[in-house]
Amino acid sequence: MLVSSADDIEKLRKALAAEHAALFAYGLLAARTSGTVRRRMSEAFEAHRAHRDQLRTLITARGGRPAEPDASYALPFFPSNATLAVKLAVQLESGVAAAYLELVSAQDQKLREHAALAMQEAVKRSYAFRPDPPAAFPGMPAAVASSPASPSAGQAGG
């Protein structure tokens, strides 16, 4: 059995709780979509199931007790169509990334590495669901389209 701090185990349990919630939601989302969107939802479900299983193993190996899933989870909104399902999937992945962000501060280096990789996967899935690519420089104002200036433009007396 690995020795781990109670704080690390609690962070693992929070990440596990996020994975449980994601599994619940993706099960619902996959059932309400079709085609390519359904395939991507199913792939996300499988990825979260693998992470859930890894977290359960990490917790028990450290002497902790894994968090059990709730019977049901409250969703922020009901995904009545594919567009809303994708919107919810993006929101889910952001929540999972946030749970792993806390785990990145674990004392155990292997847990920090695991959390960083899981965060990267969640963010990658989040952006894969979005219809438009992210801004090159998030937070910066959008570039203003302007006509190309001639080399002499702006020179005084020209």
N, C-alpha and C positions, 0 to 999 in steps of 0.2 A: 504494500500500500504506500502511495506517495504521501509525503507530509506536505500539507498546504495550510495556509492561514484560513481562518474562518471567514475572513473578508473575501479571499479569492473564491471560496466555495459559494458565498452569497452572490458574488458577481456572476459565477457560472450559472447559478440557479435563475438569475434574472435573464440571462441570455437564453436559457432553456425555456423560460416562460414566454419569451418573445417568439421563439421557434414554435411552441405549441399554438400560440395565437395565429401565427402565419399559416400553419398547417390547416387550422380550422377555416381560415378565410380562403385559402387557395382551393380547398375542397369545394367550397361554395362557388368560387369564381369559375373553376373549371366546369362545373355543372351548368353554369349559366352562359357559357360562351361556346363557340364552335370554330372549326378551321384552325388557322395559324395561331390565333389568340388562345384557343383552348390548348393547343400543343404547348405553347409557351407557359401557360398557367400550370399545366401538368409537369413540365420540366422544373418549374420553380417549386412545386409541391415536393417533387422527388429530392431536390437539392436541400430543401428545408428538413425533410425527413432524415436525410443523411446527417445533417448538422445536429438535429435533435438527438440522434443515436450517439453521435460523438460526444455531445455534452453530457448525456447520461453516463457514459463510460468515464469521462473525465471526473465527474462528480463522485461517482462510486469509488473510483480508484483513489480518491483523496479522502475517503471516509465519510463523505457527505451523503445526504439523501436527496435524490433528484425531485424537483418539483413535478407534480402531476398536472396533466392538463385539466382545464375547467370543462364542464359539460357543454358550455356554450360561451361565446364571446360577443360583446356588443360591438357592432361595426359602426363607424362614424356616419355611414350612409348606406342605403340599400343599392347594390349594383343591379339595376333593372335592365341594363343593356351593356354591350361590349365596351363602349366608351367609358362608362362609369366603372366597369370591371377593371379596365386598364388604369384608370385614375386611382382606384382603391389599391391595386397592386403596387403602384408607385409609392403610395402612402405607406403601405405595409413594409416595403423594403427600406424606407427611411426609418421606420420604427425599429426594425431589426438592426440596422446599422447603428442606431443610437444605443441599443442594448449592448452591442459588442464594443462600442466606444468606451463604455464603463469598464469592460473586461480588459481593455488595452492597458489599464493602470494596475493590473494584477502584479503581485510580487514575483510570481513564477514567470520566467522568461518564455517558456514554452506556451503558456496560456496567452501571454501578450502577442506572440507570433500567430497563434491560432486565431485570436480575436481580430488581428489586423487583416489576415487573409479572408476571414468570414465577412468583415466589413467591406472589403474590396468586392467580394462576390455580390453582396447585397446592393451596393451602389451600381455595379455593372448591370445587374438584373433590372434595377430601377430605370436606368437610362435606356436599356434595351426595350422597355415597354413604352417609352415616350415616343410620340409621333415625330417630334422635331428634335434635331440634335441640340445639345446644350450650347449655351453661349461660349465663345472662346475665352472670354474674360468675365465670369459671372460677377454681377454686382456693378459692372461698369456700364455707363450709358451706351445704348446702341449706336453704332457708327452712323453718321449722317452721310447720306449719299450726296456727293458734290461732283461738279464737273472738274476734270483735271485742269489744274492751273498751268498757265504757260510759264516758262522759266523767268520771264521778265515781269510776271505779275507780282505786285507787291513791292517792286523796286521803285524808289522815288525818282521822279523826273523822267520816267521811261516812256 
